[in-house]
Amino acid sequence: MDAMTSLRLLPWSDPDGRPCYLSSDNGNSLLNRRANQIEALQLSMGTELLGHARALLDDRKANATELRFLAQRLCEALHDALRVAESRGRRLPDYSEERGD
């Protein structure tokens, strides 16, 4: 199965928390484009959160509640970023297929 016809890990889960996948040979389908938009938004939000995290960590007056909240949001952002990386990594061509091995 090549990169365009394999299952794509989507950037959202079902109501029970299980991963959702898309089977499509059209990389420009409506659902593929929507998934791309959500991935871009997730990565952008993670970048913005990182800026807030640096500022809060530099603030010696930050309390445990604020730091705990920050840690929870950073965990969520890292989860999203790793999911995007996994999804995109699965769609990369296999180097052995490219070389004809």
C-alpha positions in Angstrom: 0.0 0.0 0.0 1.6 3.3 -1.0 1.5 6.6 0.9 -1.6 7.9 -0.8 -3.8 4.8 -0.2 -2.7 3.9 3.3 -4.8 4.9 6.4 -4.2 8.4 7.6 -4.2 9.0 11.3 -6.5 11.9 11.9 -5.9 14.7 14.4 -8.9 13.8 16.5 -10.3 10.8 18.4 -13.8 9.2 18.6 -16.0 9.9 21.6 -14.3 7.0 23.4 -10.8 8.4 22.9 -9.8 5.9 20.1 -7.9 7.2 17.1 -9.7 7.9 13.9 -8.3 7.0 10.5 -9.1 8.1 6.9 -8.8 5.7 4.0 -8.5 7.8 0.8 -6.4 8.0 -2.3 -7.3 11.7 -2.7 -4.8 13.8 -0.7 -6.9 16.8 -1.6 -10.3 15.5 -0.3 -12.4 17.7 1.9 -11.6 15.5 5.0 -7.9 15.5 4.2 -7.8 19.3 3.9 -9.8 19.7 7.1 -7.3 17.4 8.9 -4.4 19.4 7.5 -6.0 22.6 8.8 -6.5 21.1 12.3 -2.9 19.9 12.4 -1.7 23.3 11.5 -3.8 24.9 14.2 -2.6 22.4 16.8 1.0 23.1 16.0 0.4 26.8 16.0 -1.3 26.7 19.3 1.6 24.6 20.7 4.1 27.2 19.5 2.1 30.0 21.2 1.8 28.0 24.4 5.5 27.5 24.5 6.0 31.2 24.5 3.6 31.6 27.4 5.3 28.7 29.2 8.7 30.4 28.9 7.3 33.6 30.4 5.6 31.8 33.3 8.6 29.7 34.1 10.7 32.9 34.3 8.2 34.4 36.7 9.4 33.6 40.2 6.0 34.5 41.6 4.2 31.8 39.6 2.5 29.4 42.0 2.0 25.7 42.0 -1.6 25.9 40.6 -0.4 28.0 37.6 2.5 25.7 37.0 0.3 22.6 37.2 -2.1 24.1 34.7 0.8 25.0 32.4 2.1 21.4 32.6 -1.3 20.0 31.7 -1.6 22.3 28.7 2.0 21.5 27.6 1.2 17.8 27.8 -1.8 18.3 25.6 0.2 20.2 23.1 3.0 17.6 23.1 0.4 14.9 22.5 -1.0 16.8 19.6 2.4 17.4 18.1 3.4 13.8 18.4 0.2 12.7 16.8 0.8 15.1 13.9 4.4 13.7 13.6 3.1 10.1 13.6 0.4 10.9 11.0 2.8 12.6 8.7 5.6 10.0 9.3 3.2 7.2 8.2 2.6 9.1 4.9 6.2 9.4 4.0 7.4 7.0 1.3 9.4 4.0 2.4 13.0 4.5 1.4 13.3 0.8 0.4 10.4 1.3 -2.0 12.0 4.4 -3.6 15.3 2.6 -4.2 13.5 -0.5 -5.5 14.9 -2.8 -2.8 
